[in-house]
């Protein structure tokens, strides 16, 4: 039973786990340190919205056999596609650079010395090399197993004294605060949890699974596969997103029980959170937290680079896919390498990583809202989805998620202007 379930997990699990990247860990650490357990309810609130939009992304790829960008290119004005993909590329590279920097900082904390730049370069080369030179089947297995690195945050929470009764009350019976800082924390969590690169990655990976398996075809071409494949997508996506949000909740709980409880309310990065844990929670919790940053980064960096390459490649009608050999998709793999190199460059020049992450969040918010609107319209269009347009319940939740992310984007822009 366990083997069967594990074998059914793939794009959804990897996408959900990649959402808990070092930048996401920084956000969860910040809000946990600032507001304690009182902010944990947001992970429950965001789960159905996140799961719905990711299932919709997966359905687009599985039904049509193409990723989101390829479908946009075929059915919508090119300026809209170019605008979305250009912003996605910028946001992904900034996020990738920030994640590499956080991984380098975490290794610097664990190993010591002043070798951060070397760690960043080594980790970036490792991530790019695995994507470019590993076979698709081996690479997907690696990504699936690396998702288990997130369990470090469960272990970190269990290694310290936590008042679980208080956690349960404030999580399930929240009393939200009505002030600017609290509202911006909610916006930050939503912006971190629901990100455009996840839409592009999961839809393209569903299409990728069809390309490498001759038995699999787009559901438009082989409707008989619909029932088991849609069921697989549901299981994969909902487990992946639940895993993502549970880990996010554990990070909030850990930082609330340690940093917030001891007055450390101003945390700016994931590595700073790990360092602050050491004198409060002990070396074991510190090590788990710091090594978890490295593990999640090994998952997130390839997803950020890969989703950018899929989006640009599908836009420009390149041959794309991690299932292709490097010489079969030269431009696609070259973009992965260039995106990773730019991520390294961000860490070697004088760029404030906190400001970079803020701008990445703003760009993601600007991209997410219109992209989600287009996705919802696309999945209601019988000319694109055939008879596999969204069922009513999923359509309703998808539009709710779109409305929430539109409000989030407006709040992010307002916070920037203010």
Number of C-alpha atoms within 10 A of each C-alpha: 6 7 7 8 11 12 12 17 18 22 26 30 25 28 29 29 28 27 27 28 32 32 28 26 27 27 27 34 33 29 29 31 29 25 20 24 25 25 27 27 21 21 25 15 12 19 20 19 23 26 25 24 26 31 24 26 25 29 27 31 28 30 29 23 26 22 29 29 24 22 20 21 18 11 11 13 10 13 10 14 20 18 11 21 24 14 16 27 21 17 26 25 24 23 30 32 29 29 33 32 29 29 30 27 28 27 22 19 20 15 10 11 9 11 13 21 17 12 19 25 20 14 21 27 16 13 21 22 14 15 23 21 13 17 14 20 12 11 17 17 13 14 22 20 12 18 24 13 20 26 17 23 27 20 16 21 23 13 15 16 11 15 10 10 9 11 20 14 14 18 20 13 11 16 12 14 12 8 8 9 13 17 15 16 20 19 24 24 21 23 25 22 24 24 21 26 26 25 26 28 30 32 30 30 27 26 26 23 22 18 18 15 10 8 8 17 19 20 25 18 12 11 15 10 15 16 10 10 18 18 12 16 23 20 17 25 29 21 17 25 28 20 20 26 24 19 22 29 24 24 31 30 30 32 32 30 23 24 25 24 16 12 11 17 19 15 23 14 23 27 28 19 24 28 19 18 23 16 10 16 21 13 14 15 22 23 21 21 30 29 22 25 33 23 19 27 30 25 25 29 29 24 27 30 28 30 26 27 27 31 28 24 21 24 21 13 12 15 15 24 25 24 21 19 16 18 9 13 17 15 17 26 28 14 18 24 22 15 27 26 18 15 26 24 15 22 22 14 8 8 12 11 21 14 10 17 23 16 18 24 23 23 23 25 29 23 24 25 23 17 20 23 16 17 23 21 13 21 22 18 15 12 11 18 19 15 14 20 21 20 10 9 9 17 19 14 17 26 19 16 23 23 15 17 25 20 15 25 26 17 18 23 15 10 13 11 7 6
